[in-house]
Amino acid sequence: MPKVVLYTQPQCPPCEIVKKFFRAHEIQFEEINIKTDVESRQFMIDQLASYSTPTVLINDAEVVRGFNLEELAGKLNIVCE
């Protein structure tokens, strides 16, 4: 199973959709709220070159920036019908 970290923030509808997508496909993930975790927010900006949520880090290597379910499905080998 891949290691998945989801960077989110409150009042982020795309973040909620990504969480539902992960749950529907039984993808376990760690959620990090960048509004309450300032160090993680800075990591997201500096190391992942992302300035918006949702941002997804897969296996500490691949990054999906913004709302892109097709890209997420591809990187996680999820077949969407």
Disulfide bonds with the S-S distance in Angstrom:
Cys12-Cys15 2.24
